Amino acid sequence: MNTSRRSRPAAAAAALLATVLLAGCAGTGAPEGGEPELGPVEVNPATATLALPMDAYTDTEAERIRMGQVQQALVARCMARYGFTYEGVRSAEAPGAGTEDRHAYLFGLADPVYAAAHGYDTSAGEGSAPKPTAPRLSDSAYVVMNGERPGAEGGTAPDANTEEEAAQVDSGLTAAGQKVPAGGCGREAYRKLYAPTKDSVDLLFTFGLASEAHDRSRQDSRVVDVVKKWSSCMDKSGYAQIASPYDVVEKLGLEDDKGGPKAVTAAKADVACKREVNLVGIWGAVEKAYQERLVEEHAETLALYRKQREARFELAASSG
């Protein structure tokens, strides 16, 4: 398990993976085990239809939001043991309408309809709901929530990585005549949901495998070749010296106007070039091959992770 005192929640893990993939962080050296053979290579598939092996181990948007709600309910239940009413963080977040496209930006912008309507503005249509804020806590409630006193230096109070370990850790704090759990109710809720036992698989494990597969795919000769073809097409379209689909916005200086006319024109050319060279079809097949290899290499851990993930879903279902 992650050894930091404040383990990252599921939403943060999803965001971390998205950041890694969108940034296109390149790895070093040749892919381990040589380049895998590919299965069928589709011609310009829609990213929403891509089915990658690691999808079976990652939450959908609706599942992620539901798990966040369950975690908040577990916090509230813990706080109630000490006489505090906790309503949690009221989030305006809700699952999007229609079919979820998990891989919409895995290879950069790929949807011609979206490109023509919004350019590179990936937030279009999401609205502008304010970021939810945590409710104010009294000093005594703060102690129960965080497992430390107000003003204490963060990360120094006793904590535990799993709920099983927490039973052996003394927080040194009491409230309502009871021991405050290690790390407070916030950490207890996380542990109950994501790390109940010592064999709990780190929540970021599967995200790490998906990121590793992506890094390996970027170095694969078939991906290198198709990206070069895409770059050549972009050059002919008037966008020279753009070596990667992840570099377009920065190279063209579109950071402050991702949905403007200039961005839309570039996005349309970008997607057209991807379709001309079948970038999504080829890269998607390569990505799948590397994920399959990693799934096989880590089959035992992934089987345990799947079992624990199903237990989380059962807990969510029982929470109403």
Disulfide bonds with the S-S distance in Angstrom:
Cys78-Cys185 2.01
Cys233-Cys273 2.11
